[in-house]
Amino acid sequence: MNEFIKLELEEASSTMQKALAHTDSEFTKIRAGKASPAMLDGIMVDYYGAPTPLTQVANINTPDARTIVVQPWEKSMIGPIEKAIMISNVGLNPQNDGQLIRLNVPPLTEERRRDLVKKVKEEAETGRISIRNIRKNTNESIKKLKNDGASEDEIKVGEAEVQKITDAYIAKIDQLVELKEKDIMTV
């Protein structure tokens, strides 16, 4: 096989791996009824006028499956952290005791579980679309290699390999969806 086609295949595989990792990280933000520090990812706190990630101004723990504890490193930050959690729309009510903030994660209703599964499937479809776009771009790049001396047969073999890689990564996304769906629907 042409070395340029091999390079294109390696690049496609690497980019698809990143798309898979991104989809997986999006799944961790969808809560499955269990408390997880990842639920608070992306929350920005006003730290002396600068928006700062919550993880950089406080310690986040899960003492049990239904509670998240946020312990600020400075007591003066309790108010801004509490405000940031309320504004963030994660669906949790902070309880402030002056030292730390407790967030109780309510058990999910059947309807909420179904909504979360729909959200997981939407995220998975976004991941699949990005993988298909990578396939399309790689196939276009491989076709352009004809000008650089690649034969028709090498191009066909390269395109078949791209399809195999694409199928493998879409199957991995489907596995992630299955696991997350099982996790969400388990009471």
N, C-alpha and C positions, 0 to 999 in steps of 0.2 A: 504494500500500500504506500502511496505517496506520503512523504514526510510532512508536507503541508496539510494534508487531510488529517493525519494523525494529530497534528497540533490543534487543528480546528476541533477535533473530537475531544481532546483533553480540555480545551477551553470550554466547550459546551458542557462537559461533565462537571467541571469546576463551578460554572455559573449555575447549573441546575442544582448542585449541592447547596449553594448559597440560597437559592429560592426555596428549597426544602427546609433549610434551617430557619429561614424567615417565617415560613408557614408554621413551623413547630413553635417558634417563639410567640407568634400571634395566638396559638392555641393555649399557651400557658397563661395568657392574660384573660382567657375565658374561664371563669371560676366554675368549679364542679361541686360546690357545696362544702368543700373543705377549705379551711383557712390556709392561705399561702402568701408569703411576703411578695411574691410576683404580682399579686393583685394590686399592689400599690405602685408598681413600676409606672413611670411616666408622670407621676405626680410631682409638680414643681412647687416649691415653697418660696415665699418672699423672704430671703435671707439678707437682711439689712439692705433692701432695695434691689437685690440681684436675684433673678429666678434661679433656684438651685434645686437639683433633684432631692427628693425626700431622703433617699439613702445616704446622702452626704451630710445631713444635719441630724440624723437620728438613727438609733439602732432599732431594727424591726425583727420581732420574734413571733413564733406561734407556739404558745405554751400548751395548747390543745387543738383539736381539730376544728373548733368553732370560734376561736379567739385569735386576734392579731394584736400584739402589744407594740406600740411605737414609743420608744423612750428617747426623747431629745437629749442631745449632748449639752445643750444650754437650756435652763428652765425658762428663760425668756422666749424661747421658740415654741412653747406649747400652743399659744394662741395662733400664730401664723400657720403651724402645722395642722391644727384642728380646722382652720378656715380652708386651707388648701385641700384637705380631704373632703370637706363638704362640697366645695366648688367642683371637684374632680368628677363627680357623678359616677362613683363606683358603687353607689347604692348601699353604703354603710354609714351608720351614725356614730361619730366619735364620742366616747365618754371620757371626760377629762377629770383626773383626780388631783391635779396640781403637780404630780411627779411624772406621770406617763399617760398615754392615751390608749384606751382599750376600744377595739372594734369587734363587735359580736357579729359573726357571719350567720345569718339566719338559714335554716334548712330550706332547700329549694322545693317549690311546689311543682306538681306534675306539669302544669302549663309553662312555668318558667324553665323547666328542664327541656321541654320541647323547643322553646324559643332559643335556648342556648345551643341545642343540636342544630337548629337552622343556621345560627350564626357560625358554628363550626363548619357546616357544609358550604356556606358562602366564602369563608376564608380559604377552604380547601379548593374551591373553584378558582379563586384568585390565584392560588399557587399553581394550579394546573394550567391556567391561561399563561402565566409567566413562563412556565416550562415549555409550553407550545410555541411561545414567541421566540424563546431561545432556539428551539428546533428550527423554526422558520429562518431566523438570522443565520444559523450555522449552515443550513442547506444552501442559502444564497451565497454565503462565503465559499462553500465548496464548489458551487457551479462556476464562480468567478475564477477558480483555480485552473479551469480549462485553458484560459489564456496563458497560464504559467507552465503549461506542458503536461497537465494531468490528463490521462486518457478518459474516454467515456466510461469504460468499465470501472476504473478507479473511483470516478465520481459516483457511479451507481452503488458501488460497495460502501463508499463513505456515507451516502444518504441512508442506506440500509442500517449502518451502524448507528447513525444519529437517531433513527427511529427506535432501535433497540434500547439505547440509552434513555430516550424519552419515555418509552413504555415502562422501563425500570423505575424511573423517578416518579411517574404518575402512580405506579403501584405502591411506592413507599408513602406517598401522600394519602392514598386510600387506606393503608394500614394505620397511619396516624389518626385519620378520621375515625376508623373503627374503634381504636383504643380510647380516643377522647369521648366518643359517643357512649361507649360502655361505661366510662368513668362518670360521665354526667348522669346517665340514666340509673346508675346504681344508687339505691337509697341507703 
